[in-house]
Amino acid sequence: MITLALLAALATQQTPPTPPPPITAIRAGTLIDGSGAAPVANAVILVQGNRITAAGPNVAVPSGATVIDLSGWTVLPGLVDAHVHLTGHIIGDGDWQHQDLLETAAQRALLGAAHAQQTLEAGFTTVRNVGADEFTDIALRNAINAGWVPGPRILGAGISFGISGGHCDGSSGYQPGSLVSRGGLETGAADGVEQVREAVRYNVKHGADVIKICATGGVLSPADSVGVQQYTEEEMRAVVEAARMTERRVAAHAHGLAGIKAAVRAGVTSIEHGSILDDEAVRLMKERGTYLVPTMMAAETVERLAQQNRLPPAIAAKALAIAPRSRESFRRAVNGGVKIALGTDAGVFPHGNNGHEFTLMVQFGMTPMQAIVAGTSSGATLLGLEADIGTVSTGRRADLVAIRGNPLQNVALLEHVDFVMKDGVVFKRDGQVVGRSAAGVP
């Protein structure tokens, strides 16, 4: 017994205690904390490891801390984009409609890594990837979490799904008998209550953090009407129930009015796009706390591509019809008090330009502070990450961005972020990326 006690004592003496992580102190000329509170002048933010340990105007800089001087800048929380598609080609770029036939999933995941780095450099430290072929978004998420590649924190949906032949069915439009036309869960087709439950479980089994469905038709699918409801309310209720049993939330792609209302009544967490809203839809969304993720950049982009004759005629017609309706509906949602989280649909346009969504949200009805909240704390709450991200406050992850100037006077400044920190690690400083190669990114 004495020998064992001596050995234990020696082992204890030979293992020195782990020193605490070093402290970084960030001097912020102005702090906008993401909560909607008034800006704070001359704040100090203390970061230790990957967490914020203190933030405010009366925080002292500890002796020995590494100081990052942003006293001439406005500091905000890391930005949140609740609707992206990282692992694919940009709409209008080459043969984007047939990329799944021409490239492997591995190629698309690698392309996603390049897009993820562009997104992080733009100041978006957290994103929700709402649909990707062959779980390429889950592979990318895991690679970022493992530190293999730089990128934002990702919540991935895996394979988004809808009715056979609908907007989410990746096998639509191909000739009968071809391998890709067979459909099923692997390509995003699920019909009826039992199949949609199976689709939820299939995605969760393969790593999905969130469930994405198509409640209505869409703009970029070849053969469906953009506004027509596709899933029944019963099917959507089954999705929501199955998702809740696995502690997942449901995002519903929905342009048309009937599909939006049915999805809200079914209990989805968010309506993606929400292009056609009336007063009843707004009232329903407000009563039930359903978020709108408006993706105004997507509407702007497809409208422009249609005007430039860069989309197939049937798709162009839908784009031209839906874009003005989406702007009108956004105003209606803002005025009606609907919860709104910033989402861009990046992938419809080049990644890294996500900050333009702030500009559009202000142009069509929000105040600059409302837009900032939508792209920080509201996005965090929608994703269920409000205890970790979305505000600059004690205990939150050290995700920070900074810009020169006042975004409350000119929100377009958020289109060009000069400083990016994610989890306490600086990825961009003084407008220059830290450690990135000069290679081009498609």
C-alpha positions in Angstrom: 0.0 0.0 0.0 2.9 2.4 0.9 4.6 1.6 -2.5 1.4 2.4 -4.4 0.9 5.6 -2.5 4.5 6.7 -3.3 4.0 5.8 -7.0 0.8 7.8 -7.1 2.5 10.8 -5.4 5.4 10.6 -7.9 3.0 10.5 -10.9 1.2 13.5 -9.6 4.5 15.4 -9.2 5.6 14.5 -12.7 2.5 15.9 -14.4 2.5 19.7 -14.1 -0.8 21.4 -14.2 -2.0 22.7 -17.6 -1.5 26.4 -17.8 -4.5 28.5 -18.7 -4.8 29.7 -22.3 -3.2 33.1 -23.0 -5.4 36.1 -23.0 -6.1 38.3 -26.0 -7.5 41.8 -25.4 -9.3 43.5 -28.3 -9.7 47.3 -28.1 -12.8 48.2 -30.0 -13.4 51.8 -31.0 -17.1 50.9 -31.2 -18.8 47.7 -30.2 -22.1 46.6 -31.7 -22.8 43.5 -29.7 -25.5 41.9 -31.9 -28.3 42.0 -29.3 -29.9 45.2 -30.8 -28.5 47.3 -27.9 -27.0 50.7 -28.6 -23.3 50.8 -29.7 -20.7 51.1 -27.0 -17.6 53.3 -27.5 -14.1 52.3 -26.4 -14.9 48.7 -25.4 -12.5 46.0 -24.5 -13.1 42.3 -25.4 -11.1 39.7 -23.6 -10.6 36.3 -25.3 -9.2 33.2 -23.7 -9.0 30.1 -25.7 -12.1 30.0 -27.9 -14.3 32.0 -25.6 -15.1 35.6 -24.7 -14.4 36.1 -21.0 -15.4 39.8 -20.7 -16.7 42.5 -22.9 -17.6 46.2 -22.3 -16.4 49.7 -21.8 -15.0 49.2 -18.3 -13.0 46.0 -18.9 -9.3 46.3 -17.9 -6.6 44.8 -20.1 -4.8 42.2 -17.9 -1.0 42.4 -17.6 0.7 40.2 -20.2 -2.3 40.0 -22.5 -1.8 40.2 -26.3 -3.5 43.4 -27.5 -5.2 43.7 -30.8 -5.9 47.4 -31.5 -9.1 47.9 -33.3 -9.7 51.3 -31.7 -10.4 52.9 -35.1 -12.9 50.2 -36.1 -16.4 48.9 -35.4 -16.4 45.4 -33.9 -19.4 43.0 -34.2 -20.1 39.3 -33.6 -19.2 36.9 -36.3 -21.9 37.0 -39.0 -24.4 34.2 -39.5 -25.8 33.1 -42.9 -28.7 30.8 -42.4 -29.1 29.7 -46.1 -26.1 28.7 -48.2 -25.1 25.9 -50.6 -21.3 25.6 -50.4 -20.6 22.4 -52.3 -21.5 23.1 -55.9 -21.0 25.4 -58.8 -22.4 28.9 -59.0 -25.6 29.2 -61.0 -24.8 30.4 -64.5 -21.2 29.1 -64.2 -20.5 26.5 -66.9 -22.7 23.4 -67.0 -24.1 24.0 -63.5 -27.3 22.0 -64.2 -25.4 18.8 -64.8 -22.6 19.0 -62.3 -23.7 15.8 -60.5 -23.3 13.9 -63.7 -19.9 15.4 -64.6 -18.1 15.5 -61.2 -17.8 13.2 -58.3 -19.0 14.0 -54.8 -15.3 14.3 -53.8 -14.8 17.0 -56.3 -17.8 18.9 -55.1 -16.7 18.7 -51.5 -13.2 20.0 -52.4 -14.9 22.9 -54.3 -16.9 23.5 -51.1 -13.7 23.8 -49.1 -12.7 26.7 -51.4 -16.1 28.3 -51.1 -16.1 27.8 -47.3 -12.8 29.8 -47.0 -14.3 32.6 -49.1 -17.3 32.7 -46.8 -15.2 32.9 -43.7 -13.0 35.6 -45.1 -16.2 37.6 -45.7 -16.9 37.5 -42.0 -19.5 34.8 -41.9 -18.2 32.5 -39.1 -21.4 30.3 -39.0 -23.6 29.1 -41.8 -26.5 26.7 -42.3 -26.0 24.6 -45.5 -29.5 23.7 -46.5 -29.0 20.9 -49.0 -26.2 19.2 -50.8 -25.8 16.1 -53.0 -24.4 13.0 -51.4 -23.8 14.6 -48.0 -20.9 16.7 -49.3 -21.9 19.4 -46.8 -21.5 16.9 -43.9 -18.0 15.9 -45.2 -17.1 19.6 -45.4 -18.4 20.3 -42.0 -16.4 17.5 -40.5 -13.2 18.6 -42.3 -13.6 22.1 -40.9 -14.3 20.8 -37.4 -11.2 18.6 -37.7 -9.0 21.6 -38.7 -8.1 20.2 -42.1 -9.5 23.2 -44.0 -10.5 26.7 -42.9 -14.2 27.6 -43.0 -17.2 28.7 -41.0 -19.0 26.6 -38.5 -21.5 24.6 -40.5 -24.9 23.2 -39.7 -25.6 20.8 -42.6 -28.9 19.5 -43.9 -27.5 16.7 -46.0 -30.0 15.9 -48.8 -32.9 18.3 -49.0 -36.1 16.4 -50.1 -39.5 16.9 -51.6 -42.0 15.2 -53.8 -41.0 13.1 -56.8 -40.6 15.5 -59.7 -40.6 18.5 -57.4 -38.0 21.2 -56.7 -35.9 19.1 -54.3 -35.9 16.0 -56.5 -32.4 16.0 -58.1 -33.4 13.4 -60.6 -36.1 15.6 -62.3 -35.8 16.3 -66.0 -33.6 13.3 -66.9 -34.7 10.7 -69.4 -36.6 7.7 -68.1 -34.3 4.7 -67.8 -31.2 6.7 -67.1 -29.5 5.9 -63.8 -29.9 9.4 -62.5 -33.6 9.4 -63.2 -34.4 6.7 -60.7 -34.9 9.1 -57.8 -35.5 8.0 -54.2 -34.0 9.3 -51.0 -30.5 9.5 -52.5 -31.6 12.2 -54.9 -34.1 14.0 -52.7 -37.5 12.4 -53.5 -39.8 11.2 -50.8 -43.6 10.8 -51.2 -46.2 10.2 -48.5 -46.1 10.2 -44.7 -44.0 7.0 -44.3 -41.4 8.0 -46.9 -40.9 11.5 -45.5 -40.3 10.0 -42.0 -37.8 7.7 -43.5 -36.1 10.6 -45.3 -35.7 12.5 -42.0 -34.1 9.4 -40.4 -31.9 8.7 -43.4 -30.5 12.3 -43.2 -30.0 12.1 -39.5 -28.3 8.7 -39.8 -25.8 10.3 -42.2 -25.0 13.3 -40.0 -27.6 16.0 -40.8 -27.9 18.8 -38.2 -31.1 20.2 -39.7 -33.8 19.0 -42.0 -34.6 20.8 -45.3 -37.8 20.2 -47.3 -39.3 21.7 -50.4 -42.9 22.7 -49.6 -43.4 24.4 -53.0 -41.9 24.5 -56.4 -38.8 26.6 -57.1 -37.2 28.9 -59.5 -34.2 26.9 -60.7 -35.9 23.5 -61.1 -36.8 22.8 -64.7 -40.3 21.6 -64.8 -42.4 22.9 -61.8 -44.3 26.1 -61.0 -42.5 28.3 -58.5 -45.5 29.0 -56.4 -47.4 25.7 -56.3 -47.6 23.7 -53.1 -45.9 20.3 -53.4 -46.0 18.6 -50.0 -49.3 18.3 -48.2 -49.7 19.7 -44.8 -50.0 16.1 -43.5 -46.7 15.2 -45.0 -45.0 18.3 -43.6 -46.4 17.5 -40.1 -44.9 14.0 -40.3 -41.5 15.6 -41.2 -41.7 18.0 -38.3 -42.7 15.2 -35.9 -39.9 12.9 -37.0 -37.4 15.7 -36.9 -38.4 16.7 -33.3 -37.9 13.2 -32.2 -34.3 13.4 -33.3 -33.9 16.9 -31.9 -33.6 18.5 -35.4 -35.3 21.6 -36.7 -37.0 21.9 -40.1 -36.4 24.5 -42.8 -39.0 24.7 -45.5 -38.2 26.0 -49.0 -41.5 27.8 -49.8 -42.3 30.5 -52.4 -46.1 30.2 -52.8 -48.7 31.3 -50.4 -50.6 28.0 -49.9 -47.4 26.1 -49.3 -46.1 28.7 -46.9 -49.2 28.6 -44.8 -49.3 24.9 -44.7 -45.7 24.7 -43.7 -46.2 27.2 -40.9 -49.2 25.3 -39.6 -47.2 22.1 -39.8 -44.7 23.5 -37.4 -41.5 24.2 -39.4 -38.9 26.4 -37.8 -38.2 28.6 -40.8 -39.6 29.5 -44.2 -36.9 29.9 -46.8 -37.5 32.6 -49.4 -41.1 33.3 -48.5 -41.6 35.1 -51.8 -45.4 35.4 -51.7 -46.8 36.5 -48.4 -50.2 38.0 -47.5 -51.5 39.4 -44.1 -52.7 36.0 -43.0 -49.3 34.4 -43.7 -47.6 37.1 -41.7 -50.0 36.8 -38.8 -49.5 33.0 -38.8 -45.7 33.3 -38.8 -45.8 35.9 -36.0 -48.2 33.9 -33.9 -46.1 30.7 -34.2 -42.7 32.3 -34.0 -41.8 31.0 -37.5 -38.7 32.6 -38.9 -38.4 34.1 -42.4 -35.1 33.6 -44.2 -35.6 35.9 -47.2 -32.6 35.2 -49.5 -33.0 38.5 -51.2 -29.6 38.2 -53.0 -30.9 35.1 -54.7 -33.9 36.9 -56.1 -31.7 39.8 -57.2 -29.3 37.4 -58.9 -31.7 35.3 -60.8 -33.6 38.3 -62.0 -30.4 39.8 -63.4 -29.4 36.5 -65.0 -32.8 36.3 -66.6 -32.5 39.8 -67.9 -29.1 38.9 -69.4 -30.5 35.8 -71.1 -28.2 33.5 -69.1 -31.0 31.2 -67.8 -33.1 28.6 -69.7 -36.4 30.3 -70.8 -38.7 28.5 -68.4 -36.5 29.3 -65.4 -36.0 32.9 -66.6 -39.7 33.4 -66.7 -40.1 32.2 -63.1 -37.2 34.4 -61.9 -38.7 37.6 -63.5 -42.1 36.8 -62.0 -41.0 36.0 -58.4 -38.3 38.6 -57.7 -40.5 41.7 -57.4 -43.0 39.7 -55.3 -40.3 38.6 -52.9 -39.3 42.3 -52.2 -42.9 43.2 -51.5 -43.3 40.2 -49.2 -40.1 41.1 -47.3 -41.5 44.6 -46.6 -44.8 43.0 -45.4 -42.9 40.6 -43.1 -40.8 43.4 -41.6 -43.8 45.6 -41.0 -45.7 42.7 -39.5 -43.1 41.8 -36.9 -42.1 38.4 -38.3 -38.8 37.0 -37.0 -36.2 37.4 -39.7 -32.8 35.7 -40.0 -30.3 36.7 -42.7 -29.9 34.0 -45.4 -28.5 34.6 -48.8 -28.7 31.4 -50.9 -25.0 31.8 -51.7 -24.2 29.4 -54.5 -26.8 31.1 -56.6 -24.2 33.9 -56.7 -20.5 33.7 -55.9 -19.5 32.9 -52.3 -17.9 35.6 -50.3 -20.3 38.3 -51.4 -22.8 37.4 -48.6 -22.6 40.8 -46.9 -24.6 42.4 -49.7 -27.7 40.8 -48.1 -27.5 43.5 -45.4 -27.7 46.2 -48.0 -30.8 44.7 -49.6 -32.5 44.2 -46.3 -32.1 47.8 -45.5 -33.0 48.9 -49.0 -36.3 47.1 -48.7 -37.5 47.9 -45.2 -35.2 47.2 -42.3 -33.2 49.6 -40.3 -29.4 48.9 -40.2 -29.6 47.7 -36.6 -32.5 45.3 -37.5 -30.4 43.9 -40.4 -27.4 43.5 -38.1 -29.5 41.6 -35.6 -30.9 39.4 -38.3 -27.3 38.5 -39.4 -26.1 37.9 -35.8 -28.2 37.0 -32.8 -31.4 36.2 -34.7 -29.5 33.8 -37.0 -27.9 32.2 -33.9 -31.3 31.7 -32.3 -32.8 30.2 -35.4 -30.0 27.7 -35.6 -30.3 26.9 -31.9 -26.8 28.2 -31.1 -27.7 31.4 -29.2 -25.8 30.2 -26.1 -22.6 30.0 -28.2 -22.7 32.6 -30.9 -24.5 35.7 -32.2 -23.6 38.2 -29.5 -20.4 39.7 -28.1 -20.8 38.7 -24.5 -19.2 36.7 -21.7 -19.2 32.9 -22.4 -19.9 33.1 -26.1 -17.4 31.8 -28.7 -14.8 34.3 -29.7 -16.3 34.9 -33.2 -15.7 38.6 -34.1 -15.5 40.8 -37.2 -14.5 44.4 -37.6 -15.0 47.1 -40.2 -13.8 50.7 -40.7 -16.7 53.1 -40.3 -20.2 53.0 -38.9 -22.6 50.4 -40.4 -25.5 52.1 -38.8 -24.9 55.0 -41.1 -23.8 52.9 -44.1 -24.7 49.2 -43.7 -23.0 48.4 -47.1 -19.7 48.5 -45.1 -20.5 45.0 -44.1 -19.9 43.9 -47.6 -16.2 44.3 -47.0 -15.1 43.0 -43.6 -11.5 43.8 -42.6 -11.0 41.6 -39.5 -12.2 38.1 -38.9 -11.7 36.0 -35.8 -13.4 32.5 -35.3 -13.0 30.6 -32.1 -10.3 32.9 -31.0 -8.2 32.5 -34.1 -7.6 35.4 -36.4 -8.2 34.6 -40.0 -8.1 38.1 -41.5 -6.5 41.3 -40.3 -6.3 44.8 -41.8 -8.2 43.5 -44.8 -5.5 40.8 -45.4 -6.1 37.1 -45.1 -3.7 35.5 -42.7 -1.9 32.5 -44.2 -3.9 32.0 -47.4 -2.2 31.1 -50.7 -2.6 33.4 -53.7 -4.3 30.7 -55.8 -7.5 31.5 -57.5 -10.8 30.0 -56.4 -13.5 29.1 -58.9 
